[in-house]
């Protein structure tokens, strides 16, 4: 297996890819920083400290990014798809969070290219070792990967953040191409991927 990490803007990197991609599984910025408020309790220590940084990078991707992704691969999972201009789909994914009454959404939606019934995954709000304010739980990303690819496939994440998609790919026997433009999160991703690979003894390429 191979994990390929790329630092830069996905709009510039995606057209240069020559590798075959079997699935695109990603969690782009939703562009809702102006309505994202802090709170209290578990998890908010990281989230509140990250608010100024998040308000800087939480820029909604242009439609051209999604058009480009669809031209690269026809098998896609895009978290936050309800915020973006995407084709009609019946194959939505629902991440149901068991916590109720907190200040953020009690569920999140992913648009998919699959013509299939809606599927629901019950999962806690965040992992205890979260390093990115919108970092998806590892179990959620492993669920996506195992339902939209097979072992040995290559997963592309153009908005890789702290690298959870890559860690999930490693643990499920997939290759991955991970793109992140923020140097701070790219460095976090490098460490998380290196730690996961050390456990599996896999090679990593950084471009």
RODO-2510 file (C-alpha; in nm, 4 decimals, decimal comma):
residues 207
     n   res          X          Y          Z
     1     x     0,0000     0,0000     0,0000
     2     x     0,1056     0,3572    -0,0667
     3     x     0,0108     0,6821     0,1069
     4     x     0,0885     0,9940    -0,0988
     5     x     0,0768     1,3276     0,0889
     6     x     0,0644     1,6540    -0,1070
     7     x     0,0879     2,0045     0,0368
     8     x    -0,0941     2,2628    -0,1717
     9     x    -0,4248     2,3775    -0,3205
    10     x    -0,6295     2,0893    -0,4593
    11     x    -0,7394     2,3030    -0,7567
    12     x    -0,3762     2,3137    -0,8663
    13     x    -0,2842     1,9569    -0,7704
    14     x    -0,5871     1,7622    -0,8942
    15     x    -0,5243     1,8269    -1,2675
    16     x    -0,1687     1,6940    -1,2290
    17     x    -0,2673     1,3562    -1,0851
    18     x    -0,1791     1,0601    -1,3041
    19     x    -0,2667     0,7825    -1,0603
    20     x    -0,5899     0,5865    -1,0964
    21     x    -0,8381     0,6876    -0,8271
    22     x    -1,1042     0,4386    -0,7199
    23     x    -1,2962     0,6603    -0,4770
    24     x    -1,2966     1,0211    -0,3598
    25     x    -1,3958     1,0500     0,0060
    26     x    -1,3625     1,3975     0,1495
    27     x    -1,4899     1,6552     0,3985
    28     x    -1,4496     2,0045     0,2461
    29     x    -1,4943     2,3281     0,4422
    30     x    -1,8669     2,4001     0,4607
    31     x    -1,8293     2,7776     0,4491
    32     x    -2,0358     2,8351     0,7653
    33     x    -1,7772     3,0092     0,9842
    34     x    -2,0051     3,3102     1,0310
    35     x    -2,2648     3,0959     1,2111
    36     x    -2,0209     2,8629     1,3922
    37     x    -2,0327     2,9440     1,7607
    38     x    -1,8424     2,8058     2,0571
    39     x    -2,0009     2,6293     2,3492
    40     x    -1,9082     2,4501     2,6675
    41     x    -1,8263     2,0972     2,7684
    42     x    -1,6328     1,8085     2,6180
    43     x    -1,4519     1,8863     2,2952
    44     x    -1,4965     2,2608     2,3068
    45     x    -1,1474     2,3245     2,4453
    46     x    -1,0016     2,2390     2,1054
    47     x    -1,2870     2,3909     1,9075
    48     x    -1,2892     2,7270     2,0862
    49     x    -0,9140     2,7730     2,0566
    50     x    -0,9365     2,6900     1,6868
    51     x    -1,2149     2,9402     1,6093
    52     x    -0,9940     3,2231     1,4736
    53     x    -0,7977     2,9779     1,2581
    54     x    -1,1133     2,8095     1,1359
    55     x    -1,2729     3,1394     1,0401
    56     x    -0,9706     3,1939     0,8173
    57     x    -0,9779     2,8631     0,6289
    58     x    -1,3489     2,7756     0,6316
    59     x    -1,3963     2,8968     0,2767
    60     x    -1,6659     2,7197     0,0751
    61     x    -1,5059     2,5544    -0,2308
    62     x    -1,6068     2,6780    -0,5725
    63     x    -1,8269     2,4560    -0,7902
    64     x    -1,5293     2,4041    -1,0216
    65     x    -1,3611     2,1947    -0,7502
    66     x    -1,6536     1,9529    -0,7376
    67     x    -1,6749     1,9399    -1,1182
    68     x    -1,3052     1,8529    -1,1257
    69     x    -1,3462     1,5779    -0,8676
    70     x    -1,6342     1,4267    -1,0654
    71     x    -1,4221     1,4287    -1,3816
    72     x    -1,1474     1,2338    -1,2021
    73     x    -1,3648     0,9658    -1,0435
    74     x    -1,7300     0,8671    -1,0566
    75     x    -1,7321     0,7187    -0,7069
    76     x    -1,7614     1,0008    -0,4544
    77     x    -1,8541     1,0705    -0,0924
    78     x    -1,8649     1,4413    -0,0041
    79     x    -1,9446     1,5329     0,3557
    80     x    -2,1425     1,8540     0,3908
    81     x    -2,2908     1,7910     0,0474
    82     x    -2,6067     1,9759     0,1501
    83     x    -2,4027     2,2997     0,1424
    84     x    -2,2722     2,2511    -0,2120
    85     x    -2,4063     2,2576    -0,5670
    86     x    -2,4052     1,8882    -0,6574
    87     x    -2,6192     1,6622    -0,8799
    88     x    -2,9354     1,5038    -0,7439
    89     x    -2,8675     1,1862    -0,5495
    90     x    -3,0659     0,9365    -0,3465
    91     x    -2,7582     0,7706    -0,1952
    92     x    -2,7036     1,0115     0,0923
    93     x    -2,5199     0,9125     0,4101
    94     x    -2,6317     1,0326     0,7522
    95     x    -2,3959     1,0552     1,0480
    96     x    -2,6254     1,0403     1,3509
    97     x    -2,4679     1,1767     1,6690
    98     x    -2,6164     1,0342     1,9900
    99     x    -2,5679     1,3588     2,1844
   100     x    -2,8729     1,5842     2,1926
   101     x    -2,9287     1,9490     2,2744
   102     x    -2,5761     2,0770     2,2067
   103     x    -2,5052     2,3846     1,9947
   104     x    -2,3982     2,2091     1,6730
   105     x    -2,5892     1,9763     1,4412
   106     x    -2,7111     1,6470     1,5830
   107     x    -2,6414     1,4843     1,2462
   108     x    -2,4371     1,5533     0,9326
   109     x    -2,5004     1,4602     0,5709
   110     x    -2,2767     1,3283     0,2962
   111     x    -2,3678     1,3440    -0,0708
   112     x    -2,2656     1,0359    -0,2666
   113     x    -2,2663     0,9415    -0,6331
   114     x    -2,4131     0,5998    -0,5510
   115     x    -2,7663     0,5203    -0,6665
   116     x    -2,8653     0,3503    -0,3441
   117     x    -3,0919     0,3968    -0,0409
   118     x    -2,9925     0,6427     0,2322
   119     x    -2,7682     0,4850     0,4949
   120     x    -2,7238     0,5955     0,8590
   121     x    -2,4197     0,5544     1,0831
   122     x    -2,4518     0,6088     1,4572
   123     x    -2,1297     0,7516     1,5972
   124     x    -2,0114     0,9799     1,8766
   125     x    -1,9436     1,3459     1,8036
   126     x    -1,5620     1,3330     1,7991
   127     x    -1,2601     1,1241     1,8921
   128     x    -1,0816     1,2102     2,2163
   129     x    -0,7557     1,2860     2,0336
   130     x    -0,9093     1,5305     1,7857
   131     x    -0,6598     1,7861     1,6501
   132     x    -0,8812     1,9589     1,3902
   133     x    -1,2085     2,1333     1,4872
   134     x    -1,4086     1,9558     1,2138
   135     x    -1,2202     1,6258     1,2275
   136     x    -1,4498     1,3318     1,1566
   137     x    -1,4340     1,0256     1,3845
   138     x    -1,2044     0,7541     1,2533
   139     x    -1,4797     0,4928     1,2715
   140     x    -1,7028     0,7090     1,0488
   141     x    -1,4382     0,7427     0,7798
   142     x    -1,3604     0,3700     0,7931
   143     x    -1,7320     0,3037     0,7408
   144     x    -1,7313     0,5280     0,4325
   145     x    -1,4188     0,3669     0,2902
   146     x    -1,5329     0,0089     0,3371
   147     x    -1,8699     0,0842     0,1763
   148     x    -1,7299     0,2706    -0,1244
   149     x    -1,4108     0,0798    -0,2053
   150     x    -1,2356    -0,2521    -0,1700
   151     x    -0,8941    -0,3468    -0,0263
   152     x    -0,6113    -0,2342    -0,2527
   153     x    -0,8102     0,0573    -0,4008
   154     x    -0,6777     0,4133    -0,4008
   155     x    -0,8738     0,6744    -0,2048
   156     x    -0,8356     1,0451    -0,2838
   157     x    -0,9093     1,3154    -0,0259
   158     x    -0,8556     1,6673    -0,1692
   159     x    -0,9384     1,8310     0,1678
   160     x    -0,7435     1,5992     0,3970
   161     x    -0,7124     1,8225     0,7043
   162     x    -0,5471     1,6266     0,9834
   163     x    -0,5446     1,3062     0,7782
   164     x    -0,8249     1,0934     0,9211
   165     x    -0,9154     0,9597     0,5760
   166     x    -0,5561     0,8450     0,5355
   167     x    -0,5457     0,6729     0,8744
   168     x    -0,8742     0,4995     0,7888
   169     x    -0,7305     0,3933     0,4512
   170     x    -0,4241     0,2430     0,6177
   171     x    -0,6321     0,0510     0,8689
   172     x    -0,8618    -0,0880     0,5984
   173     x    -0,5916    -0,1850     0,3483
   174     x    -0,6322     0,0959     0,0944
   175     x    -0,3868     0,3303    -0,0785
   176     x    -0,4485     0,7033    -0,0403
   177     x    -0,3664     1,0390    -0,1959
   178     x    -0,4145     1,3172     0,0580
   179     x    -0,4078     1,6877    -0,0325
   180     x    -0,4006     1,9665     0,2282
   181     x    -0,3121     2,3326     0,1764
   182     x    -0,2711     2,4410     0,5396
   183     x     0,0921     2,3777     0,6467
   184     x     0,0013     2,3403     1,0146
   185     x    -0,2582     2,0702     0,9502
   186     x    -0,0339     1,9106     0,6878
   187     x     0,2330     1,8680     0,9560
   188     x    -0,0227     1,7108     1,1907
   189     x    -0,1333     1,4826     0,9081
   190     x     0,2252     1,3750     0,8405
   191     x     0,2685     1,2668     1,2004
   192     x    -0,0656     1,0859     1,2206
   193     x     0,0012     0,9005     0,8956
   194     x     0,3562     0,8147     1,0009
   195     x     0,2282     0,6773     1,3318
   196     x    -0,0391     0,4697     1,1560
   197     x     0,2123     0,3420     0,9014
   198     x     0,4601     0,2498     1,1700
   199     x     0,1991     0,0219     1,3159
   200     x     0,1435    -0,1316     0,9696
   201     x     0,5020    -0,0868     0,8419
   202     x     0,3974     0,0920     0,5226
   203     x     0,5870     0,3385     0,2958
   204     x     0,4849     0,7055     0,2668
   205     x     0,5598     0,9544    -0,0098
   206     x     0,5507     1,3298     0,0498
   207     x     0,5438     1,5652    -0,2487
***
